[in-house]
């Protein structure tokens, strides 16, 4: 009998979510199916009640797993960090069912002090930090608590937590060495069910690159990976064509931190797309949804994206406050957004804008001007988020300089909002939130998405 392994993941209530990061881990691990039976389990807590956590613990037990790993972040939303929820579920699982399974956590965000605090409780067996694709190649060693880079255990003999050194650099120049979970069939059953449930309208996540070259002061995407690396254009279209042919999936959301990093690469995508359409004309019906930086979006780039069937571009406006543009390492004039919006509307592309509430040094007046400016660009979607804490970012490393204070009360799915920073206090936050609500009522034609300590709404 193969050992039953559960990979449990947390994500927002998004019907289109694809746990692509877990797929990469599993394909890299290349586990012998006669020895290991791995299954993904979605734990989407809609409420943080004891009853909900008990249901999750019961669901996990129903699989009779030999080992359970909780993956604490979402591949897309950097706000997801479900440490509290995982620990609650683990407590209930141990209380009701005893130490019947090997229990572990995986997180890029988890800090050394948290690892020590958690493992010293002896309620779980290990914590996998960075480079899980490499670590899980050694699952057998992990289950025996043997040394594996990036994996920490509590050593009973030495009576202390042992944090093994992690790999210091990313050695691969490109990403094609990672087998495709799509082409390997990892998600076949999952996607078939999604297409059935959504009546053929599922949007699948794909990845064409890793890392972000811009280094925004607040964003975890800028520190998660060391350097820009890419999947080949051919590999990306192999996945798209497989998903289109087998499941009739038409919409592909590229979850790269920045899809467009050079026009030459974009031209490669357009050229490959033309070749594929010649052999498979029905591909002309697919749609691409991407995230990009405004610096890279001129008339030529948008024309190329149009040829690539890009129908949706998400761009970070964040703030028009001239004193704060360096937070985004931005060196363009704000009016560049007007040019982008005009060209996108010409090509019938949907514009999605991101705005941040509460950047250090901001003013209420500039937040209002930012929101008004964003609305004037006629976006199809406007996402407004109160700034929250991300470890290892510049705002984290220089908290004192920016007078950043984060809510320290630990709740199970709490977003670690920055509730006070330079020039920003609770009065600012509340008035900014109130102004946001006024605009939501005034412009119902916009698809609003917002997240703040005063409330949130996300229409997935």
Phi, psi and omega per residue, in radians:
X1 nan 2.197 3.090
X2 -1.209 2.647 3.095
X3 -1.253 2.339 3.137
X4 -1.500 2.094 -3.134
X5 -2.061 2.234 3.076
X6 -1.843 2.239 2.971
X7 -1.796 1.799 -3.106
X8 -1.661 2.311 -3.133
X9 -2.275 2.663 3.135
X10 -1.978 2.445 3.047
X11 -2.697 2.819 3.040
X12 -1.072 2.936 -3.102
X13 -1.302 1.226 -3.096
X14 -1.994 2.008 -3.061
X15 -1.154 -0.278 -3.104
X16 -1.745 0.108 -3.018
X17 -1.141 2.357 3.057
X18 -2.100 2.090 -3.133
X19 -1.334 1.139 -3.009
X20 -1.116 -0.616 -3.139
X21 -1.075 -0.683 3.116
X22 -1.194 -0.608 3.086
X23 -1.086 -0.743 3.096
X24 -1.084 -0.753 3.136
X25 -1.040 -0.783 -3.076
X26 -1.190 -0.718 3.133
X27 -1.201 -0.619 3.099
X28 -1.187 -0.645 -3.119
X29 -1.133 -0.546 3.100
X30 0.845 0.920 -3.055
X31 -1.291 2.494 3.066
X32 -1.189 2.049 -3.062
X33 -1.149 -0.388 3.080
X34 -1.292 -0.330 -3.108
X35 -1.814 -0.558 -3.085
X36 -2.349 2.324 3.041
X37 -2.009 1.822 -3.056
X38 -1.787 2.352 3.096
X39 -2.347 2.489 3.081
X40 -1.543 2.445 3.124
X41 -2.321 2.078 -3.130
X42 -1.464 2.166 3.076
X43 -2.018 1.572 -3.111
X44 -1.805 1.704 -3.083
X45 -1.369 1.919 3.115
X46 -1.438 -0.349 3.019
X47 -2.492 2.680 -3.053
X48 -1.710 0.695 -3.088
X49 -1.548 2.781 3.076
X50 -1.022 -0.646 -3.137
X51 -1.094 -0.714 3.133
X52 -1.168 -0.720 3.116
X53 -1.163 -0.617 3.096
X54 -1.123 -0.705 3.091
X55 -1.059 -0.721 3.135
X56 -1.136 -0.743 3.121
X57 -1.095 -0.708 3.126
X58 -1.150 -0.732 3.120
X59 -1.055 -0.771 3.116
X60 -1.067 -0.788 -3.127
X61 -1.089 -0.551 -3.103
X62 -1.098 -0.333 3.100
X63 -1.500 -0.150 -3.067
X64 0.848 0.983 -3.031
X65 -1.351 2.593 2.985
X66 -1.452 -0.519 3.130
X67 -2.585 2.523 3.124
X68 -2.280 2.216 3.064
X69 -2.064 2.282 3.111
X70 -1.786 2.143 3.125
X71 -1.743 2.057 -2.835
X72 -1.572 -0.172 -3.127
X73 -2.093 2.747 3.014
X74 -1.620 2.548 -3.112
X75 -1.192 -0.327 -3.113
X76 -1.882 -0.913 -2.973
X77 -1.588 1.934 -3.083
X78 -1.229 -0.177 3.103
X79 -1.322 -0.365 -3.093
X80 -1.265 2.139 3.059
X81 -2.683 1.549 -2.896
X82 -1.598 0.691 -3.126
X83 -1.060 -0.854 -3.114
X84 -1.037 -0.763 -3.130
X85 -1.124 -0.760 -3.141
X86 -1.075 -0.744 -3.129
X87 -1.159 -0.629 3.078
X88 -1.113 -0.788 3.139
X89 -1.107 -0.722 3.115
X90 -1.085 -0.746 3.107
X91 -1.012 -0.841 -3.109
X92 -1.169 -0.708 3.138
X93 -1.059 -0.800 3.126
X94 -1.166 -0.707 -3.114
X95 -1.114 -0.739 -3.046
X96 -1.523 -0.558 -2.993
X97 -2.118 0.002 -3.134
X98 1.273 -3.136 -3.115
X99 -1.395 1.174 -3.018
X100 -1.583 -0.181 -3.116
X101 -2.411 2.677 2.958
X102 -1.257 2.266 -3.061
X103 -2.121 2.305 3.139
X104 -2.487 2.814 3.067
X105 -2.091 2.630 2.959
X106 -2.291 2.335 -3.136
X107 -2.825 2.374 2.960
X108 -1.333 -0.536 -3.003
X109 -1.470 -0.353 -3.011
X110 -1.089 2.384 -3.063
X111 -1.719 2.804 -3.051
X112 -1.028 -0.702 3.139
X113 -1.139 -0.601 3.099
X114 -1.211 -0.681 3.114
X115 -1.040 -0.820 -3.132
X116 -1.109 -0.789 -3.115
X117 -1.066 -0.729 -3.093
X118 -1.241 -0.848 -3.065
X119 -1.211 -0.481 3.110
X120 -1.169 -0.336 3.069
X121 -1.288 -0.331 -3.118
X122 1.075 0.437 3.116
X123 -1.539 -0.246 3.065
X124 -2.514 2.985 -2.907
X125 -1.744 -0.523 -3.092
X126 -2.761 2.839 2.994
X127 -2.266 2.183 3.062
X128 -1.760 2.203 -3.046
X129 -1.740 -1.922 -3.124
X130 -1.442 2.948 3.072
X131 0.965 0.837 -3.118
X132 -1.109 -0.470 3.138
X133 -1.086 -0.601 3.094
X134 -1.398 -0.745 -3.076
X135 -1.086 -0.753 -3.055
X136 -1.307 -0.084 2.948
X137 -1.119 -0.343 -3.073
X138 -1.986 0.746 -3.083
X139 -1.000 -0.685 3.129
X140 -1.029 -0.733 3.110
X141 -1.189 -0.676 3.131
X142 -1.055 -0.781 -3.107
X143 -1.164 -0.392 3.077
X144 -1.659 0.042 -3.110
X145 1.045 0.673 3.050
X146 -1.600 2.865 -3.050
X147 -1.131 2.182 3.039
X148 -2.440 2.285 3.132
X149 -0.973 2.308 3.097
X150 1.503 0.021 -3.095
X151 -2.044 2.315 -3.111
X152 -2.012 2.511 3.121
X153 -2.375 2.911 2.933
X154 -1.655 2.164 -3.134
X155 -1.647 1.924 -3.090
X156 -1.168 -0.589 -3.118
X157 -1.178 -0.783 -3.134
X158 -1.546 -0.111 3.093
X159 0.991 0.739 3.108
X160 -2.783 2.894 3.114
X161 -1.405 2.315 3.090
X162 -1.876 1.988 3.094
X163 -1.789 1.856 -3.105
X164 -1.283 2.559 -3.137
X165 -1.078 2.485 3.087
X166 -1.679 2.794 3.101
X167 -1.124 2.423 -2.974
X168 -1.569 -0.322 -3.080
X169 -2.563 2.759 3.100
X170 -1.645 1.977 -2.964
X171 -1.471 -0.444 -3.060
X172 -1.386 2.413 3.115
X173 -1.391 -0.553 3.112
X174 -2.285 -3.124 -2.992
X175 -1.913 0.014 -3.100
X176 -1.153 -0.226 3.080
X177 -1.179 -0.332 3.088
X178 -1.432 2.060 3.123
X179 -1.079 2.595 -3.120
X180 -1.411 2.118 3.075
X181 -1.134 -0.440 3.072
X182 -1.241 -0.919 -3.095
X183 -1.187 -0.424 3.080
X184 -1.430 -0.098 3.103
X185 1.426 0.185 -3.099
X186 -1.013 -0.665 -3.036
X187 -1.796 0.201 -3.059
X188 -0.991 -0.913 -3.120
X189 -1.129 -0.713 3.131
X190 -1.042 -0.848 -3.085
X191 -1.223 -0.608 3.095
X192 -1.088 -0.735 3.120
X193 -1.194 -0.710 3.118
X194 -1.080 -0.773 3.127
X195 -1.108 -0.650 3.094
X196 -1.165 -0.837 -3.094
X197 -1.120 -0.631 -3.065
X198 -1.748 0.243 3.057
X199 0.951 0.778 3.050
X200 1.386 0.255 -3.076
X201 -2.030 0.463 3.140
X202 -1.222 2.403 3.008
X203 -1.800 2.123 -3.071
X204 -1.740 2.528 3.075
X205 -1.483 2.339 2.987
X206 -2.268 2.822 -3.113
X207 -2.239 2.305 3.107
X208 -1.991 -0.200 -3.141
X209 -2.803 2.989 3.060
X210 -2.329 2.607 3.091
X211 1.485 2.916 3.139
X212 -2.347 2.266 -3.076
X213 -1.448 -0.004 -2.966
X214 -1.687 -0.469 3.005
X215 1.093 0.853 3.063
X216 -1.036 2.504 -2.983
X217 -1.091 -0.429 -2.974
X218 -1.885 -0.158 -2.864
X219 -1.746 2.214 3.135
X220 -1.205 -0.422 3.124
X221 -1.051 -0.431 -3.097
X222 -1.389 -0.172 -3.096
X223 -2.184 -0.146 -3.064
X224 -1.125 -0.751 3.105
X225 -2.069 2.641 -2.997
X226 -1.314 -0.725 -2.997
X227 -2.571 2.783 3.129
X228 -1.163 2.242 3.045
X229 -2.442 2.695 -2.955
X230 -2.311 2.572 2.804
X231 -1.433 2.561 3.134
X232 -1.156 2.672 3.116
X233 -1.058 -0.649 3.130
X234 -1.121 -0.723 3.128
X235 -1.086 -0.766 -3.128
X236 -1.055 -0.788 -3.121
X237 -1.298 -0.435 2.994
X238 -1.069 -0.736 3.124
X239 -1.169 -0.819 -3.122
X240 -1.035 -0.795 -3.096
X241 -1.177 -0.665 3.085
X242 -1.064 -0.823 -3.106
X243 -1.187 -0.638 3.113
X244 -1.199 -0.827 -3.082
X245 -1.191 -0.710 -3.024
X246 -1.477 -0.630 -3.020
X247 -2.088 -0.014 -3.074
X248 0.963 0.730 3.040
X249 -1.453 2.244 -3.050
X250 -1.908 -0.360 -3.027
X251 -2.007 2.253 -3.067
X252 -2.246 2.072 3.140
X253 -1.746 1.922 3.104
X254 -1.401 2.054 -3.003
X255 -1.616 0.296 3.047
X256 -0.972 2.580 3.060
X257 -1.085 -0.580 3.046
X258 -2.636 1.840 -3.065
X259 -1.102 -0.760 -3.090
X260 -1.685 1.925 3.054
X261 -1.994 -0.314 3.040
X262 -2.743 2.596 3.121
X263 -1.206 -0.527 3.134
X264 -1.093 -0.748 3.108
X265 -1.166 -0.683 3.099
X266 -1.075 -0.700 3.098
X267 -1.123 -0.605 3.062
X268 -1.071 -0.748 3.110
X269 -1.058 -0.812 -3.115
X270 -1.097 -0.761 3.140
X271 -1.091 -0.787 3.141
X272 -1.150 -0.665 3.123
X273 -1.077 -0.721 3.126
X274 -1.094 -0.736 3.116
X275 -1.096 -0.766 -3.110
X276 -1.140 -0.693 -3.129
X277 -1.159 -0.540 3.099
X278 -1.104 -0.651 3.130
X279 -1.499 -0.504 -3.065
X280 -2.373 1.354 -3.005
X281 -0.967 -0.458 -3.109
X282 -1.155 -0.295 3.108
X283 -1.089 -0.281 3.132
X284 -1.085 -0.253 -3.103
X285 -1.566 -0.120 -3.110
X286 -1.249 2.765 3.089
X287 -2.225 2.457 3.110
X288 -1.962 2.407 3.069
X289 -2.093 2.216 -3.013
X290 -2.370 2.848 2.989
X291 -1.968 2.443 -3.094
X292 -2.614 2.945 3.064
X293 -1.723 2.544 -3.113
X294 -1.142 -0.518 -3.116
X295 -1.001 -0.475 -2.990
X296 -1.726 -0.048 -3.015
X297 -1.804 1.539 3.019
X298 -1.897 -3.051 -3.089
X299 -0.994 -0.786 -3.113
X300 -1.110 -0.805 -3.128
X301 -1.080 -0.731 -3.127
X302 -1.221 -0.584 3.037
X303 -1.086 -0.772 3.114
X304 -1.114 -0.711 3.106
X305 -1.125 -0.658 3.077
X306 -1.043 -0.744 3.113
X307 -1.160 -0.412 3.118
X308 -1.531 0.078 -3.118
X309 1.152 0.551 3.015
X310 -1.281 2.133 -3.093
X311 -1.944 -0.082 -2.994
X312 -2.677 2.221 3.065
X313 -2.247 2.217 3.084
X314 -1.752 2.202 -3.059
X315 -2.277 2.458 3.106
X316 -1.523 1.795 2.963
X317 -1.357 -0.869 3.076
X318 1.168 -1.111 3.090
X319 -2.771 2.628 3.027
X320 -1.743 0.050 3.104
X321 -1.032 2.010 -3.051
X322 -1.108 -0.425 -3.126
X323 -1.325 -0.201 -3.012
X324 -2.013 0.103 -3.072
X325 -1.129 -0.439 -3.136
X326 -1.185 -0.366 3.072
X327 -1.039 -0.543 3.122
X328 -1.718 0.172 -3.020
X329 0.801 0.769 -3.058
X330 -1.691 2.300 -3.115
X331 -2.190 0.475 3.113
X332 -2.019 2.813 3.051
X333 -1.313 2.540 -3.111
X334 -1.042 -0.542 -3.134
X335 -1.104 -0.193 3.030
X336 -0.984 -0.568 -3.137
X337 -1.124 -0.572 3.105
X338 -1.127 -0.749 3.117
X339 -1.084 -0.763 -3.135
X340 -1.080 -0.840 -3.111
X341 -1.052 -0.758 -3.119
X342 -1.070 -0.791 -3.120
X343 -1.207 -0.687 3.116
X344 -1.099 -0.739 3.115
X345 -1.099 -0.615 3.118
X346 -1.074 -0.667 -3.137
X347 -1.602 0.163 3.110
X348 1.026 0.691 3.051
X349 -1.685 2.491 3.063
X350 -1.413 2.295 3.080
X351 -1.714 2.191 3.021
X352 -2.017 2.226 -3.111
X353 -1.994 2.511 3.037
X354 -1.877 2.373 3.082
X355 -2.266 2.476 3.141
X356 -1.946 2.341 3.012
X357 -1.640 2.208 2.919
X358 1.607 0.466 3.029
X359 -1.094 2.437 3.139
X360 -0.933 2.292 3.134
X361 1.553 -0.038 3.139
X362 -1.289 2.926 3.030
X363 -2.243 2.749 3.127
X364 -1.095 -0.657 -3.138
X365 -1.082 -0.736 3.137
X366 -1.257 -0.553 3.054
X367 -1.087 -0.780 3.129
X368 -1.084 -0.740 3.113
X369 -1.103 -0.659 3.127
X370 -1.110 -0.814 -3.129
X371 -1.117 -0.747 3.111
X372 -1.088 -0.727 3.129
X373 -1.108 -0.768 3.137
X374 -1.038 -0.769 3.141
X375 -1.104 -0.636 -3.115
X376 -1.131 -0.342 -3.140
X377 -1.455 0.001 3.096
X378 0.966 0.965 3.112
X379 -1.275 2.632 3.009
X380 -1.345 -0.475 -3.125
X381 -2.477 2.445 3.116
X382 -2.303 2.063 -3.112
X383 -1.896 2.102 -3.095
X384 -2.055 2.179 -3.088
X385 -2.282 2.343 2.957
X386 -1.227 2.373 -3.100
X387 -1.065 2.447 3.100
X388 -2.308 2.848 -3.006
X389 -1.343 2.325 2.993
X390 -2.229 2.204 -3.082
X391 -1.136 2.593 3.047
X392 1.270 -0.017 3.036
X393 -1.361 2.954 -3.112
X394 -1.104 -0.662 3.096
X395 -1.109 -0.533 3.098
X396 -1.302 -0.772 -3.079
X397 -1.231 -0.444 -3.122
X398 -2.140 0.827 -3.111
X399 -0.992 -0.728 -3.085
X400 -1.139 -0.725 -3.134
X401 -1.035 -0.691 -3.094
X402 -1.708 0.102 3.075
X403 0.963 0.732 -3.062
X404 -1.492 2.246 3.038
X405 -2.198 2.261 -3.099
X406 -1.990 2.537 3.078
X407 -1.035 2.130 -3.063
X408 -1.707 -0.216 3.132
X409 -1.120 2.148 -3.063
X410 -1.501 2.061 3.012
X411 -2.092 2.920 -2.890
X412 -1.233 -0.706 3.076
X413 -2.170 0.425 -3.072
X414 -1.158 2.335 2.985
X415 -1.410 2.262 -3.096
X416 -1.337 1.324 -3.093
X417 -1.124 2.500 2.946
X418 -1.447 1.830 -3.061
X419 -1.638 -0.121 3.084
X420 -2.681 2.390 3.052
X421 -2.741 -3.068 -3.120
X422 -0.946 2.108 3.136
X423 1.274 -0.097 -3.032
X424 -2.054 2.223 3.083
X425 -2.376 -2.993 -3.094
X426 -1.153 -0.535 3.102
X427 -1.122 -0.816 3.057
X428 -0.968 -0.883 -3.070
X429 -1.008 -0.801 -3.070
X430 -1.197 -0.730 -3.128
X431 -1.200 -0.630 3.091
X432 -1.134 -0.728 3.116
X433 -1.109 -0.764 3.134
X434 -1.075 -0.707 3.124
X435 -1.144 -0.680 3.090
X436 -1.032 -0.773 -3.134
X437 -1.106 -0.651 3.089
X438 -1.052 -0.767 -3.093
X439 -1.229 -0.586 3.088
X440 -1.082 -0.717 3.107
X441 -1.210 -0.607 -3.059
X442 -1.337 -0.489 -3.073
X443 -2.221 1.219 -3.098
X444 -1.195 -0.277 3.141
X445 -1.235 -0.312 3.099
X446 -1.465 2.429 3.033
X447 -1.440 1.755 -3.055
X448 -1.523 2.410 2.994
X449 -2.316 2.240 -3.120
X450 -2.561 2.705 -3.079
X451 -2.555 2.070 3.112
X452 -2.686 2.943 3.127
X453 -1.210 -0.252 -3.139
X454 -1.600 -0.140 -3.126
X455 2.707 2.916 -3.139
X456 -2.685 2.782 3.090
X457 -2.701 2.311 3.120
X458 -2.477 1.925 3.122
X459 -1.636 1.663 -3.083
X460 -1.322 nan nan
